[in-house]
Structure formats: structure tokens, C-alpha cells
Amino acid sequence: MDALFNFIGEIFGYVLMFFNNIFGNFGVAIIAFTVFTRLLMFPLTINQQKSMAGMQRLQPKMKELQERYGNDKQRYNEEVQKLYEREGQSPAGGCLPMLIQLPIFYGLYRAICMPITCTLHQNLTEGVLAEAVARVKTLSDVYTSTTSSYYSQINVIEAVRNIGGNYAKYGFTAAEADALAPIYELSKGFNFLGIDLLSIAKFWNPAIILTFVVFIASAGGMFLSNKINGTASQPQMNGCSPNMMGISMGLMSAWISLSVPSAMALYWTCSSLIAPLQSWVVHKYYNAAILNARAEAQRLAKIALEEDEVIRSVNATKGSRQFAPVYSIPEPEKSPVKESLSNSQKPKNSGKKKKSAAGQNKKSSSDYQGKKKK
């Protein structure tokens, strides 16, 4: 596990060094890092909201299964599992954002507590740098050792900063001075608004300000998030309200900030201030009512597609016969026998008509001549 956190710390060190090179200050780099990680985790937060909405949508069906198979635990669990598979839901689908917070916190903690190996990615055990660091640790007027060996790299950075680039005064060679130069440049960026981000908060240094800021940001951020989500007045299972949980989390955050470098307190403050904004966006565009409505529309569309597929398959089994529309009247087909008969009768009928017409004309002319003689 320690090797895993070191690996994550080295990755985060590259990100912190990237932002530090852009802004020239490690405090601003931590703020940019916090925003960056929050944006990366936002899709996971949306998936968490979808999972919660899906589980809420399944509650009536879960209750029905409880009433039907409540006495048979095995059958009930089997039916619940089938229900999850059929609906595409997972009870653990909303836990990932909370679980991923721990590796981020410890990875950043390693990058801050071991800035030489994780952020600068330099090896302290080999070459000229190892000799220069060993010489730094012998300088009692600039190097202050702490009881925890975990902060030894921070002590080295503070000592190099106290040397101030005057390496010849302390007997460093040119090669050792060149090896310590990147550490000195990095040490300049840990001053943020008058607070040394490498120092641990004490009641006699300015870093204690961040402790109070962490408490206010953590408790206030959770209070605003609960108000946005509408859970501020809902009691928890243990009888503790969400607001009391926020105060407890704020106190715990402040207590932890007293034992870690102030850079971690700055990260915790930024993360707590971003949380309410993120909750507002999720509640505005991804609340349970909207997600359930979308899921119902998708379900109906899926049913319609399945029905269309069934109709197409049934028509395919019957053949490719195409039926005329209901509103069109098909013309009767002419029989070739009747058509030939009608064609053969047409000249006869016309001849008879012409003959009778000629006889009538002849008769009418003879009658006219007889009348004239009289």
C-alpha cells in the first residue's frame, strides 16, 4: 500500500509541478490541482447521483419483493439480484467517488511531504545531490531536524531556502550548488499569502489561520450542500442531523490540519469550498426527478423499439408481400378474353349503326319525294 501511495504521489507531483511552473507559486498550484481533480471526478459524481436515483426508483419493487419473499432470505436475495441485473443498477455504484477521495488525499500528502522525490523527481541517495543533502544536514544553523523522519525532505527544503543561494559561504562545491539549485527554486513558491505551506500549524505561526479556515470551510460547505440537496432537516440513522455531521467533519479536518503541512490544509479548504458549487450543479441538472424522468423515457423508447422489432420479424416470416394502403381503391384487372371479345364486337356494332343510319336516311328521302309528287 505504501508503494501504491508513493506511485500516486509521483503522478500528482508531475501535475503540481506543471501548475507551479505556470503560476510560479505552490499555493496557487494546489488550488489549480484541486479544481482539476474535482473536474475529473465530476462524471463519477453524476454516476453516483444516477445510481442513487435508480435505487430510489427501485424501492417500490424492492418492497414488493420483501412482501413476497420476506420469509425466504435466499430466494429474496436471488430475486433482488435479478432485479438489479434487469434494471441495470448496482447498490455499490455510488461509492466510487467517496472511495477515490482517499487515494487522492494520501497521494497529494506524499507529493507535499516528499517534494524532492515526488515533485522534482530527484534521487536523494545517489550522485552529487546525495552528498549535497548530507552536507545540508550538518549545518545546524540552517537545518532543523524534526522528530518525524517523514518530513525530512521538508526540512532539507527549508534549510536550502535558509541558505538563500549563498552556497560558497557554507563550503558547497559548484557541482553541489548546481544540484541544490532546483530545490532552492522550488522552495521560493511555498510562501502563500504570508503563510509557509511547508510549516505545520502552531499557535505561534501564521499557519494556524488555515486551521480555522479549514473548520469554517468544511462545516459551512457541508451545511450549504445539505441545504441545496434538501437534506438539512433530515435525521440520520444514528439520530444525528446532517448539520451536526458537518460540524463534526469540520472539527476533524481542523484537528488533522494541526499535524500535517499547511499545504494540505489549503487543499482541504479549496475542496470544501468547491463541494457546495458542485452540489448545486448536480441538484440543478441531475436531481432524482430529472434522472427518473429520463430513465422512464428511455424505458418507453426501448419498449417501442422492441415492439417495432417484433413487428418487423413477424412481417419477415410472412414474406415480402406489400399491402395497398387502406384509403386506395385498386382498379379491377381486365380479363384478356373479355377484352378480345369487346374488341371484336366493336366493329360489328359500328357497322350496324352505320347501316341503320343509311336506311333511315334513304327512307326519309323517299318519303320526301312522295310528298312532293302529291
C-alpha positions in Angstrom: 0.0 0.0 0.0 2.9 2.4 0.8 4.4 1.8 -2.7 1.0 2.5 -4.3 0.6 5.8 -2.5 4.2 6.7 -3.5 3.3 5.9 -7.1 0.2 8.1 -6.9 2.3 10.8 -5.2 4.8 10.8 -8.1 1.9 11.2 -10.6 0.4 14.1 -8.6 3.9 15.6 -8.3 4.0 16.0 -12.1 0.6 17.7 -12.0 1.7 20.0 -9.2 5.0 20.9 -10.9 3.1 21.6 -14.1 0.8 24.2 -12.4 3.7 25.5 -10.3 5.7 26.3 -13.5 2.7 28.1 -14.9 1.8 30.2 -11.8 5.1 30.3 -10.0 3.5 29.6 -6.6 2.9 26.3 -5.0 -0.2 27.5 -3.2 -1.9 28.5 -6.5 -0.7 25.2 -7.9 -2.6 23.4 -5.1 -5.7 25.4 -5.8 -5.5 24.6 -9.6 -4.8 20.9 -8.7 -8.0 20.8 -6.5 -10.1 22.3 -9.3 -8.5 19.9 -11.8 -9.2 16.8 -9.7 -12.8 17.9 -8.9 -13.5 18.3 -12.6 -12.1 14.8 -13.3 -14.3 13.4 -10.6 -17.4 15.2 -11.7 -18.5 12.4 -14.1 -18.2 10.0 -11.2 -20.3 12.3 -9.1 -23.0 12.2 -11.8 -22.9 8.5 -11.9 -23.3 8.4 -8.2 -26.4 10.6 -8.4 -27.8 8.3 -11.2 -27.1 5.3 -9.0 -28.9 6.9 -6.1 -31.9 7.9 -8.3 -32.0 4.4 -9.7 -32.1 2.8 -6.3 -34.8 5.2 -5.3 -36.8 4.2 -8.3 -36.5 0.5 -7.4 -37.8 1.0 -3.8 -41.4 0.0 -4.7 -40.2 -3.1 -6.4 -37.9 -3.9 -3.6 -40.8 -3.5 -1.1 -42.9 -5.8 -3.2 -40.2 -8.5 -3.2 -39.9 -8.1 0.5 -43.5 -8.7 1.0 -43.5 -11.7 -1.4 -40.2 -13.4 -0.3 -39.6 -11.9 3.1 -39.5 -15.3 4.8 -37.2 -16.9 2.3 -33.9 -14.9 2.5 -32.2 -16.9 -0.2 -35.0 -16.5 -2.7 -35.3 -12.8 -1.8 -31.6 -12.2 -2.4 -31.8 -14.1 -5.7 -34.8 -12.0 -6.9 -33.2 -8.8 -5.8 -30.1 -9.7 -7.7 -32.2 -10.4 -10.8 -33.9 -7.1 -10.3 -30.6 -5.3 -10.2 -29.4 -7.0 -13.4 -32.7 -6.4 -15.2 -32.8 -2.7 -14.3 -29.0 -2.2 -14.8 -28.4 -1.0 -11.2 -25.7 -1.7 -8.6 -26.0 -1.0 -4.9 -22.3 -0.1 -4.8 -22.4 2.2 -7.9 -22.4 5.4 -5.8 -19.5 4.5 -3.6 -16.7 5.2 -6.1 -16.4 9.0 -5.6 -16.1 8.5 -1.8 -13.6 5.7 -2.1 -11.4 7.6 -4.6 -11.0 10.5 -2.2 -8.7 8.5 0.0 -6.1 7.8 -2.7 -6.2 11.4 -3.8 -5.7 12.7 -0.3 -2.8 10.3 0.5 -1.2 10.8 -2.9 -1.2 14.6 -2.5 0.1 14.1 1.0 3.1 12.2 -0.3 3.7 14.8 -3.0 3.8 17.6 -0.4 5.7 15.7 2.3 8.3 14.4 -0.2 8.6 17.2 -2.7 12.1 16.4 -3.8 11.4 12.8 -4.9 7.7 13.2 -5.9 7.6 16.7 -7.3 11.1 17.3 -8.5 11.6 13.6 -9.1 15.2 13.6 -8.0 17.1 10.7 -6.3 18.4 11.7 -2.9 20.5 8.6 -2.4 22.9 8.8 -5.4 25.3 11.2 -7.0 26.2 14.7 -6.2 22.8 15.5 -4.8 23.2 12.9 -2.1 26.5 14.5 -1.0 25.0 18.0 -1.1 22.0 16.9 1.1 24.3 15.2 3.5 26.3 18.4 3.9 23.0 20.4 4.4 22.0 18.2 7.3 25.3 19.0 9.0 24.6 22.8 9.0 22.9 23.3 12.4 22.3 27.0 11.9 20.1 26.4 8.8 18.9 22.8 9.2 16.3 21.9 11.8 15.6 18.2 12.3 12.1 17.1 13.4 11.1 14.1 15.4 9.3 12.6 12.3 11.7 11.3 9.6 8.7 11.5 7.3 9.2 15.3 7.0 13.0 15.1 6.4 12.7 16.4 2.8 10.7 19.4 4.0 13.5 20.1 6.5 16.0 19.9 3.6 14.0 22.4 1.5 13.7 24.8 4.4 17.4 24.6 5.0 18.2 25.2 1.4 15.8 28.2 1.5 17.6 29.5 4.6 21.0 29.2 2.7 19.5 31.6 0.2 21.7 30.6 -2.7 24.9 31.6 -0.8 26.5 28.1 -1.3 30.1 29.3 -1.2 29.6 30.6 2.4 28.9 27.1 3.6 31.6 25.4 1.5 29.5 23.8 -1.2 31.2 22.9 -4.4 30.0 24.2 -7.8 28.5 20.7 -8.6 26.7 20.6 -5.3 25.4 24.1 -5.8 24.0 23.1 -9.2 22.4 20.0 -7.7 20.7 22.2 -4.9 19.6 24.9 -7.3 16.2 23.2 -8.4 15.4 22.7 -4.7 16.1 26.3 -3.9 13.8 27.5 -6.8 11.0 25.2 -5.6 11.4 26.5 -2.0 10.5 30.0 -3.2 7.0 29.1 -4.2 5.8 27.8 -0.8 5.0 31.2 0.6 1.3 31.8 0.0 -0.3 34.9 1.4 2.3 35.2 4.1 1.9 31.5 5.2 4.6 29.0 4.8 2.9 26.0 3.2 5.6 23.6 4.4 5.2 24.5 8.1 2.9 22.7 10.4 0.3 24.9 12.1 1.2 26.0 15.6 -0.4 28.7 17.8 2.6 31.0 17.3 2.9 30.9 13.5 0.6 32.2 10.8 -0.3 28.7 9.6 -2.8 28.4 12.4 -5.1 30.7 10.3 -5.6 27.9 7.8 -6.8 25.6 10.7 -9.7 27.9 11.4 -10.3 28.4 7.7 -10.4 24.6 7.3 -13.1 24.3 10.0 -15.2 27.0 8.6 -14.9 25.8 5.0 -15.6 22.1 5.9 -18.5 22.7 8.2 -20.0 25.5 6.1 -19.5 23.6 2.9 -21.4 20.6 4.2 -24.1 22.8 5.5 -24.6 24.5 2.1 -24.5 21.2 0.4 -27.2 19.8 2.7 -29.3 22.8 2.2 -29.0 22.6 -1.6 -29.8 18.9 -1.6 -32.8 19.4 0.8 -31.3 17.1 3.5 -30.5 19.7 6.1 -33.5 18.8 8.3 -33.5 15.0 7.7 -32.2 12.9 10.7 -29.7 10.2 10.1 -30.0 6.6 11.3 -27.9 7.4 14.4 -30.2 10.4 15.2 -27.5 13.0 14.2 -28.6 15.7 11.8 -26.6 16.4 8.7 -25.6 19.8 10.1 -24.1 18.2 13.2 -22.3 15.8 10.9 -20.9 18.9 9.1 -19.6 20.4 12.4 -18.0 17.0 13.4 -16.3 16.8 10.0 -15.1 20.4 10.4 -13.6 19.7 13.8 -11.9 16.5 12.5 -10.5 18.4 9.5 -9.1 21.1 11.8 -7.6 18.6 14.1 -5.8 16.8 11.2 -4.5 20.1 9.8 -2.6 20.6 13.1 -0.4 17.6 12.3 0.2 18.0 8.5 1.9 20.7 6.4 -0.2 23.7 5.8 -0.4 22.9 2.1 -2.7 20.0 2.9 -5.0 22.4 4.9 -5.1 24.6 1.8 -6.2 21.7 -0.3 -8.8 20.7 2.2 -10.1 24.3 2.3 -10.4 24.5 -1.5 -12.1 21.1 -1.8 -14.6 22.1 0.9 -15.5 25.4 -0.9 -15.9 23.7 -4.3 -18.2 21.0 -2.9 -21.3 23.3 -2.5 -20.9 24.6 -6.1 -20.7 21.0 -7.3 -23.8 20.1 -5.3 -25.7 23.0 -6.8 -24.9 21.9 -10.4 -25.8 18.3 -9.6 -29.1 19.3 -7.9 -29.9 21.7 -10.8 -29.4 19.4 -13.7 -29.1 15.9 -12.3 -31.6 15.7 -9.5 -33.6 12.5 -8.9 -36.8 13.8 -10.5 -35.0 14.7 -13.8 -33.0 11.4 -13.8 -36.0 9.3 -13.2 -38.0 11.1 -15.9 -35.1 10.4 -18.4 -34.9 6.8 -17.3 -38.7 6.4 -17.8 -38.5 8.0 -21.3 -35.6 5.7 -22.2 -37.6 2.7 -20.9 -40.6 3.6 -23.0 -38.4 4.2 -26.1 -36.8 0.8 -25.6 -40.2 -0.9 -25.4 -41.3 0.9 -28.6 -38.1 -0.3 -30.4 -38.6 -3.9 -29.2 -42.2 -3.8 -30.4 -41.1 -2.5 -33.8 -38.5 -5.3 -34.0 -41.2 -7.9 -33.2 -43.5 -6.5 -35.9 -40.6 -6.5 -38.5 -39.7 -10.1 -37.6 -43.4 -11.2 -38.0 -43.7 -9.5 -41.4 -40.4 -11.0 -42.5 -41.7 -14.5 -41.7 -44.8 -13.9 -43.8 -42.9 -12.8 -46.8 -42.2 -9.5 -48.6 -45.9 -9.0 -49.7 -46.8 -5.4 -49.6 -50.4 -4.4 -48.9 -52.0 -1.5 -50.5 -53.0 1.4 -48.3 -56.4 1.3 -46.8 -57.5 4.6 -48.4 -56.6 3.5 -52.0 -59.1 1.5 -54.2 -57.4 -0.9 -56.6 -58.5 -0.9 -60.2 -60.2 -4.2 -61.4 -58.0 -6.3 -63.6 -59.3 -6.8 -67.2 -59.6 -10.3 -68.4 -57.9 -10.9 -71.7 -60.9 -12.9 -73.0 -63.3 -10.2 -72.2 -61.0 -7.6 -73.8 -60.7 -9.6 -77.0 -64.5 -10.1 -77.1 -65.2 -6.4 -76.6 -62.7 -5.5 -79.3 -64.3 -8.0 -81.8 -67.8 -6.7 -81.1 -66.9 -3.0 -81.6 -66.7 -3.1 -85.5 -70.0 -5.1 -85.8 -71.9 -2.7 -83.7 -70.5 0.2 -85.5 -71.4 -1.3 -88.9 -75.0 -2.0 -87.8 -75.3 1.6 -86.6 -74.0 2.9 -89.9 -76.4 0.6 -91.9 -79.4 1.6 -89.9 -78.4 5.2 -90.2 -78.1 4.9 -94.1 -81.5 3.1 -94.3 -83.2 5.8 -92.3 -81.7 8.5 -94.5 -82.9 6.6 -97.6 -86.4 6.2 -96.2 -86.6 9.8 -95.2 -85.5 10.9 -98.7 -88.2 8.7 -100.4 -90.9 10.0 -98.2 -89.9 13.5 -99.0 -90.1 12.7 -102.8 -93.6 11.1 -102.4 -94.9 14.1 -100.6 -93.5 16.4 -103.3 -95.4 14.5 -106.1 -98.7 14.8 -104.3 
